[in-house]
Amino acid sequence: MVIETIEDEEVPGVVYRNITDLSGILNQTEIPVCVFFYSGNATDKYGVFAGVEEIAERLNGRVLMLGIDIMQHRELVDGFGLVAVPDFVLIKKGVQADAFKAANYEYWTMTDVYNWLVLNQI
């Protein structure tokens, strides 16, 4: 997800881009990356995607939000130690710095994810 001004629009908004080289992005970006793992087979009845988009807008320029569907990119699941989705992994300078494992919480909101990122000095 990137924040861009779309042609004929006045206000910047979230734009989705297809990523073909995850390792290149993780190692080359100068800002931290928050990888949001989700399942394309699950419904978004809790509005997680809207919350991720809001975080991307609020922290634009401070963190790059990447959404990865584990059903399409199973090879990434083992590398990040995912147990359940959604999961959020923070990567700084190409190294995993922290993770917000949603399954560890009985109840959480996207505000909790935002605060977790801010506490990690994003």
Backbone hydrogen bonds, N-H to C=O, Kabsch-Sander energy under -0.5 kcal/mol:
donor,donor_aa,acceptor,acceptor_aa,energy
2,V,15,V,-2.7
4,E,2,V,-0.6
4,E,13,G,-2.5
6,I,4,E,-0.7
9,E,6,I,-2.4
13,G,4,E,-3.0
15,V,2,V,-3.2
20,T,18,N,-0.5
25,I,21,D,-1.7
26,L,22,L,-2.6
27,N,23,S,-1.9
28,Q,24,G,-1.4
29,T,25,I,-2.0
33,V,91,I,-2.9
34,C,64,L,-2.8
35,V,33,V,-0.6
35,V,89,V,-3.1
36,F,34,C,-0.6
36,F,66,L,-4.2
37,F,35,V,-0.7
37,F,87,D,-2.9
38,Y,68,I,-2.2
40,G,38,Y,-0.5
42,A,39,S,-1.5
47,G,44,D,-1.6
51,G,47,G,-1.8
52,V,48,V,-2.7
53,E,49,F,-2.5
54,E,50,A,-2.0
55,I,51,G,-2.3
56,A,52,V,-2.5
57,E,53,E,-2.1
58,R,54,E,-2.8
59,L,55,I,-2.7
60,N,57,E,-1.0
62,R,59,L,-2.6
63,V,59,L,-1.6
64,L,32,P,-2.5
65,M,63,V,-0.6
66,L,34,C,-2.8
66,L,64,L,-0.5
68,I,36,F,-2.8
68,I,66,L,-0.5
70,I,38,Y,-3.0
70,I,68,I,-0.7
72,Q,69,D,-1.2
73,H,69,D,-1.6
76,L,73,H,-1.8
77,V,74,R,-1.3
78,D,74,R,-0.6
79,G,75,E,-0.5
80,F,76,L,-1.0
80,F,77,V,-0.7
81,G,77,V,-0.6
81,G,78,D,-0.9
82,L,77,V,-1.7
87,D,37,F,-1.6
88,F,100,F,-1.9
89,V,35,V,-2.5
90,L,98,D,-2.7
91,I,33,V,-3.2
91,I,89,V,-0.5
92,K,95,V,-2.6
94,G,26,L,-0.6
95,V,92,K,-1.9
97,A,90,L,-2.9
98,D,90,L,-1.4
100,F,88,F,-3.1
101,K,99,A,-0.8
102,A,86,P,-0.7
102,A,100,F,-1.1
104,N,101,K,-2.2
105,Y,102,A,-1.8
112,D,109,T,-0.5
113,V,109,T,-1.2
114,Y,110,M,-2.6
115,N,111,T,-2.8
116,W,112,D,-2.2
117,L,113,V,-2.2
118,V,114,Y,-2.4
119,L,115,N,-2.7
120,N,116,W,-1.2
121,Q,118,V,-1.7
122,I,117,L,-1.1
